[in-house]
């Protein structure tokens, strides 16, 4: 099963450059943007391994949150970062 890991910025200004850039291009109506980094693992190494991968390699716990889900979005494997710890 493929595992999808999402890492999101907690910083309130993370998407402002996209909003400003869209306005500079004459694209109206873009008022907010959130950036998300996606990682896909071909095999599911298990919830503990995904949690450890996020905690030690992929997610900055001060500025980001992250977690993984199976390919069909079934069940959250792990969620880390910000004020959350563990699951």
C-alpha positions in Angstrom: 0.0 0.0 0.0 1.3 3.5 -0.9 1.7 5.9 2.0 1.1 9.6 1.5 2.9 12.0 3.9 1.8 15.7 4.0 4.0 18.3 5.5 2.3 21.7 6.1 3.7 25.0 7.2 2.3 26.5 10.4 3.7 29.9 9.5 0.9 32.4 8.6 2.8 34.0 5.8 3.9 30.8 4.0 1.5 31.3 1.0 1.6 35.1 0.8 4.3 35.0 -2.0 1.9 33.0 -4.2 -1.0 35.3 -3.5 1.2 38.4 -4.3 2.6 36.6 -7.4 -0.9 35.8 -8.7 -1.9 39.4 -8.3 1.2 40.6 -10.1 0.2 38.3 -13.0 -3.2 39.9 -13.1 -4.9 36.8 -11.6 -7.7 38.1 -9.4 -9.6 36.2 -6.7 -6.6 34.4 -5.1 -6.9 35.5 -1.5 -5.1 32.7 0.3 -2.7 29.9 -0.4 -1.3 27.1 1.7 1.8 25.2 0.7 2.1 21.5 1.3 5.0 19.1 0.6 3.9 15.6 -0.4 6.0 12.5 0.0 4.8 9.0 -1.3 6.2 5.8 0.0 5.7 2.8 -2.2 5.5 0.4 0.7 3.9 1.0 4.1 6.7 0.6 6.7 4.2 0.8 9.5 2.9 3.6 11.7 5.9 3.8 14.0 8.4 4.0 11.1 6.3 6.7 9.3 6.1 8.7 12.6 9.8 8.4 13.1 10.6 9.4 9.5 8.4 12.5 10.0 9.8 13.4 13.4 13.5 12.9 12.5 13.7 13.8 8.8 10.7 15.4 7.1 9.0 17.7 9.6 10.4 20.8 11.4 8.3 20.6 14.7 8.6 24.3 15.2 7.2 25.5 11.9 5.4 22.5 10.4 2.9 19.7 10.9 3.0 16.4 9.1 1.5 13.0 9.0 0.8 10.1 6.7 -2.2 8.2 5.3 -2.7 5.1 3.3 -3.3 5.4 -0.5 -7.1 5.6 -0.1 -6.9 8.0 2.8 -7.9 5.3 5.2 -6.8 6.1 8.7 -4.1 8.5 9.8 -0.8 6.8 10.3 0.9 9.6 12.3 0.7 13.3 12.9 3.6 15.4 14.2 4.7 18.9 14.6 3.6 22.1 16.2 2.1 21.5 19.6 1.0 18.0 18.7 3.1 15.0 19.8 2.7 11.4 18.9 -0.7 10.6 17.3 
